[in-house]
Amino acid sequence: MPGPGTGRAATAAERGTGGGAMDFHHFMCPNVHPETARLRAEPGLLARFPALMGMVCDLEAGRITFQQPAPADGSPVPLAETDTAAALAGPEPFGAMRQARRQHQMVTQMAGHGARWFVSNMHDSAPFAPELYVGTPANLFQYTRRRGDRSAVLWRLDGYYEPSPRLGCVPDGEPLRDDLPFRDKRPEVVWRGNWTGITWTSPHGFERLGTHLDAATLPRHYPRARAVLMSLEAPDLLDCRFVAGAKVRRKRGSEAPLGALEDRKRSPEWLLRNRYQLCLPGNDVATQLYWVIGSNSLALKVETEFEVIVDHFLAPWVHYVPIAGDLSDLRDKVAYCEANPALCLAIIERANEAHARMQDKALWAEAEGIVLDRLGLLA
């Protein structure tokens, strides 16, 4: 069919493939802000942003400016520079940064697209809009953004949100397989996951759930903490436990599970014996949602203020069951689902279809090209 007002056939990226009529590329990049060029001309402005993973990459000039970790005394964020040739060779030039591999991947991806320059922040739990920090809108490439942010450009994150069987960081890194029908699963709500969670306390600072490692100090405003504590109080309703990663175990100096709050790591097969998978946000979104929707279990998604690129394909009650952030409606929603198995099966079928569409590499490549062209970043 012709595209709007063009007389030509609309591309797949322009038609969209789910999650409403919005084009995929428009979901990725709602608004174009030429003011972003100010950051290219003055990369030192990065020092005004919270010290996360800000980067101004000028592939034409062969120069990259990036943030380093914030000093403990609250002094200005230090910046560093490297050349694009070194950044393309590997993550080592970003060695002082957390998750330097993401910076290397962004430079490699953008160079492969033929981009001339770009500004990015691929850290978890994106900060607030650039206007707050530099006074003007700017198109920063991010893997996550706050809902309603019209300037951030959503982009893929390798190993998590990309068109591949690894979508959603599948446990154990293996393609998901679930041969157990929904009706044959146990009517239980389950979750296992890391001690992750970020709460922004100001435009320049946040606290982490991982700093609270016992039941006495565990704050309920983190959905994961609330779910685990609720599981102890209402074991008939849900079975949720933390699984401590190596970093958490080192921090507390023990390999032993933390009482009833924790469990050992469970396989996807163990989790998928259960009908209902509670998808709890960590630092921003519920990563497990994006592999659960490829299974025969029903995703119960705890809503969050953040979104990632693959949320374009999803809608509540169409592909998953929405759950309030405080879990106050969980019991009623589960009872409703138990009483309406046909609805659950229809949601799961549509979720499986969306999961397959998310892995359309041609669609992604096309949409990414359109976004870069709209932003004027291509040579």
C-alpha positions in Angstrom: 0.0 0.0 0.0 1.3 3.5 -0.6 3.0 5.3 2.2 1.4 8.5 3.5 1.5 11.2 0.8 4.4 9.6 -1.0 2.9 7.5 -3.8 5.4 4.8 -3.0 5.1 1.5 -1.2 5.5 1.9 2.5 8.5 0.1 4.0 8.1 -2.5 6.8 9.8 0.0 9.2 7.3 2.7 8.3 4.2 0.4 8.5 5.2 -0.9 12.0 4.6 -4.5 13.1 2.8 -4.3 16.4 2.2 -2.3 19.5 -0.1 0.1 17.7 0.1 2.0 14.4 3.1 4.0 15.2 6.0 3.4 12.8 8.9 1.5 14.3 11.4 4.2 13.4 9.1 6.9 14.8 8.9 5.0 18.1 12.7 4.9 18.2 13.0 8.6 17.5 9.9 10.6 18.1 11.4 14.1 17.6 14.4 15.4 15.7 16.5 18.1 17.5 19.2 19.9 15.4 20.3 21.4 18.7 22.2 18.1 19.4 25.0 19.5 17.2 25.9 21.7 20.1 27.2 18.7 22.0 29.3 17.8 19.0 30.8 21.2 18.9 31.2 21.4 22.7 31.7 17.9 24.0 32.8 19.3 27.4 29.1 19.8 28.1 29.0 16.0 29.0 30.5 17.1 32.3 27.1 18.5 33.2 25.3 15.2 32.9 25.2 12.6 35.7 28.4 10.5 35.5 27.1 7.5 33.7 28.2 6.5 30.1 27.8 9.7 28.2 29.8 9.8 24.9 30.2 12.2 22.0 31.6 10.2 19.1 32.8 12.2 16.0 33.6 9.6 13.4 34.4 12.3 10.8 37.0 13.9 13.1 38.2 10.6 14.5 37.7 11.8 18.1 35.6 10.5 21.0 34.9 12.3 24.3 33.4 10.2 27.1 32.6 10.3 30.8 34.7 8.7 33.5 33.3 7.5 36.9 32.2 10.4 39.1 34.5 11.4 41.9 33.3 10.4 45.4 33.6 14.0 46.6 31.0 15.3 44.2 33.4 17.4 42.1 32.8 17.8 38.3 32.6 14.7 36.2 35.9 14.0 34.6 36.0 13.5 30.8 38.5 11.5 28.7 39.3 11.3 25.0 40.3 8.6 22.6 40.4 8.2 18.8 37.9 6.2 16.8 40.4 3.8 15.5 41.3 2.6 19.0 37.6 2.5 20.0 36.8 0.3 16.9 39.6 -2.1 17.8 38.1 -3.0 21.2 36.7 -1.7 24.5 40.1 -1.1 26.1 40.1 2.7 25.5 37.0 2.9 27.7 38.6 0.7 30.4 38.0 3.2 33.2 34.2 3.1 32.5 31.7 0.7 33.6 30.5 -1.7 30.9 33.1 -0.4 28.4 32.0 -3.0 26.0 28.7 -1.1 25.3 30.7 1.9 24.2 32.8 -0.2 21.8 29.6 -1.8 20.4 28.0 1.6 19.8 31.0 2.9 18.0 31.2 -0.2 15.9 27.4 -0.2 15.1 27.4 3.4 14.1 30.5 3.1 11.9 28.9 0.2 10.2 25.8 2.3 9.4 28.0 5.1 8.0 27.2 7.6 10.7 29.3 10.8 10.8 28.8 11.4 14.5 26.5 10.7 17.4 25.9 11.3 21.1 24.9 8.4 23.4 24.4 7.2 26.9 24.0 3.4 27.1 23.8 3.1 30.9 21.0 1.5 32.7 18.2 3.7 34.1 18.6 6.8 31.9 18.7 10.2 33.6 16.3 13.0 32.8 15.9 15.0 29.6 19.0 16.8 28.3 17.2 20.2 28.7 17.7 19.8 32.5 21.5 19.5 32.1 22.5 21.6 29.1 19.4 23.8 28.6 18.4 22.5 25.1 16.8 19.3 23.8 19.2 16.8 22.3 18.9 13.4 20.6 20.9 11.0 22.7 21.1 7.4 21.7 20.0 5.2 24.7 18.9 1.7 25.1 16.3 2.8 27.7 14.3 6.0 28.2 11.6 7.5 30.4 8.2 7.2 28.9 7.2 10.5 27.5 10.8 11.5 26.7 10.5 12.7 23.1 14.2 13.5 22.5 16.0 10.3 23.5 16.6 7.8 20.6 16.0 4.2 21.5 18.6 1.9 20.2 19.5 -1.8 20.4 21.6 -3.2 23.2 23.6 -6.3 22.2 22.6 -9.4 24.2 19.5 -7.9 25.5 17.3 -5.9 23.1 18.3 -7.0 19.6 16.8 -9.1 16.8 18.2 -12.5 17.8 17.4 -15.5 19.9 19.3 -13.8 22.7 16.5 -11.3 23.1 15.8 -10.5 26.7 19.2 -11.9 27.8 17.9 -15.5 27.8 19.1 -17.4 30.9 22.2 -19.5 30.1 22.4 -17.8 26.7 20.6 -20.6 24.9 17.5 -20.2 22.6 14.3 -20.7 24.5 12.3 -23.9 24.2 9.1 -24.5 26.1 7.1 -27.6 25.1 4.8 -27.6 28.2 1.3 -26.3 27.4 0.0 -23.5 29.6 -2.8 -25.6 31.0 -0.3 -28.4 32.1 1.8 -25.9 34.1 1.6 -25.4 37.8 -0.8 -22.5 38.6 2.0 -20.6 40.4 3.5 -17.1 40.1 7.3 -17.2 40.1 10.4 -15.0 39.8 14.1 -15.4 40.3 16.5 -12.5 39.6 19.4 -10.3 40.7 19.6 -7.7 43.4 19.2 -4.9 40.8 17.2 -1.7 41.2 17.9 2.0 40.9 16.0 4.9 42.4 16.9 8.4 41.3 17.0 10.6 44.4 17.9 13.8 42.5 18.7 14.8 38.9 22.3 13.9 39.6 22.2 11.0 42.0 20.6 7.7 42.6 20.7 4.8 45.1 20.8 1.1 44.3 18.9 -1.8 45.7 22.1 -3.7 46.1 23.1 -1.6 49.0 20.3 -3.2 51.1 21.2 -6.8 51.7 19.0 -7.9 54.6 15.3 -8.1 55.3 15.5 -5.4 58.0 16.7 -2.7 55.6 15.1 -3.9 52.3 13.0 -1.0 51.0 9.6 -1.9 49.6 9.6 0.8 47.0 11.7 -1.4 44.8 9.3 -3.8 43.0 11.8 -6.7 43.3 12.1 -6.2 47.1 8.4 -5.8 47.5 7.8 -9.1 45.6 10.3 -11.1 47.6 8.9 -9.8 50.9 5.3 -10.4 49.7 6.4 -13.9 48.8 7.4 -14.6 52.4 4.1 -13.1 53.7 1.8 -14.8 51.1 3.5 -18.0 49.9 0.2 -19.2 48.5 0.2 -16.3 46.0 3.8 -16.2 44.7 7.3 -17.6 44.9 9.8 -14.9 44.4 13.5 -15.0 45.5 16.7 -13.1 44.8 19.6 -14.9 43.3 22.9 -13.3 44.4 25.4 -12.6 41.6 29.2 -12.7 42.2 29.3 -8.9 42.9 26.7 -9.2 45.7 28.4 -12.2 47.2 31.8 -10.4 47.2 30.2 -7.4 48.8 28.8 -9.3 51.8 31.8 -11.7 52.0 29.8 -14.9 51.8 28.7 -17.4 49.3 25.8 -18.6 51.4 22.2 -17.6 50.4 20.7 -14.8 52.5 18.1 -16.7 54.4 14.6 -16.9 53.0 15.3 -13.9 50.7 17.4 -15.9 48.3 17.5 -19.1 46.3 20.0 -20.8 44.1 19.9 -20.1 40.4 17.1 -21.8 38.6 17.0 -22.9 35.0 14.5 -21.6 32.5 13.0 -25.1 32.4 12.3 -24.9 36.2 10.7 -21.4 35.9 8.6 -22.4 32.9 6.9 -25.3 34.8 4.8 -22.5 36.1 1.9 -20.7 34.4 2.7 -17.2 35.5 6.0 -15.4 35.2 6.2 -12.2 37.3 8.4 -9.8 35.3 9.9 -7.3 37.8 11.9 -4.3 36.7 15.5 -4.1 37.7 17.4 -1.0 37.0 14.8 0.2 34.5 12.7 -2.5 32.8 11.9 -6.1 33.4 14.4 -7.8 31.0 13.0 -11.3 31.4 9.7 -10.1 29.9 11.3 -10.2 26.4 12.1 -13.9 26.6 9.1 -15.0 28.6 6.8 -13.8 25.8 8.3 -16.5 23.6 7.2 -19.2 26.0 3.9 -21.0 26.9 3.7 -19.1 30.2 1.9 -15.9 30.8 3.9 -12.8 31.4 2.7 -10.6 34.3 4.6 -7.4 33.7 5.1 -4.9 36.6 4.7 -1.5 34.9 7.6 0.9 35.1 8.4 4.5 33.9 11.0 3.2 31.4 10.8 1.7 28.0 13.2 -0.1 25.6 13.1 -0.5 21.8 11.2 -3.7 21.7 8.3 -2.2 23.7 7.1 -0.9 20.3 5.8 -4.4 19.6 3.9 -4.9 22.9 0.7 -3.7 24.5 -1.0 -4.6 27.9 -3.6 -7.3 27.9 -2.7 -7.9 24.2 0.7 -9.5 24.9 1.0 -9.5 28.7 -1.0 -8.8 31.8 -0.1 -5.5 33.4 0.6 -5.4 37.2 0.7 -2.3 39.4 4.1 -1.2 40.6 3.1 -1.9 44.2 1.7 -5.3 43.3 -1.6 -4.4 45.0 -3.6 -5.9 42.1 -1.5 -9.1 41.7 -3.9 -11.5 43.6 -7.0 -10.2 41.8 -5.2 -10.4 38.4 -4.1 -14.0 39.0 -7.5 -15.0 40.1 -9.0 -13.4 36.9 -6.5 -15.3 34.7 -7.2 -18.6 36.4 -10.9 -18.0 35.7 -10.3 -17.1 32.1 -7.8 -19.6 30.6 -9.0 -18.9 27.0 -8.0 -15.3 27.4 -4.6 -16.4 28.7 -4.0 -18.7 25.8 -4.9 -15.8 23.4 -2.5 -13.5 25.1 0.3 -16.1 24.9 -0.3 -16.7 21.2 -0.1 -13.0 20.4 3.0 -12.7 22.6 4.7 -15.5 20.7 3.9 -13.8 17.5 5.3 -10.5 18.8 8.4 -12.3 20.0 9.0 -13.7 16.5 8.5 -10.2 14.9 11.0 -8.7 17.3 13.7 -10.9 15.7 13.2 -9.5 12.1 16.7 -8.3 11.4 15.7 -6.6 8.1 13.0 -4.6 9.9 15.6 -3.3 12.4 18.2 -2.5 9.9 15.7 -0.6 7.8 14.3 1.4 10.8 17.8 2.2 12.1 18.8 3.5 8.7 15.7 5.7 8.6 16.4 7.1 12.0 20.0 8.0 11.2 18.8 9.6 8.0 16.1 11.7 9.7 18.7 12.9 12.2 21.1 13.9 9.4 23.9 11.7 10.7 24.6 9.8 7.5 27.3 11.0 5.1 
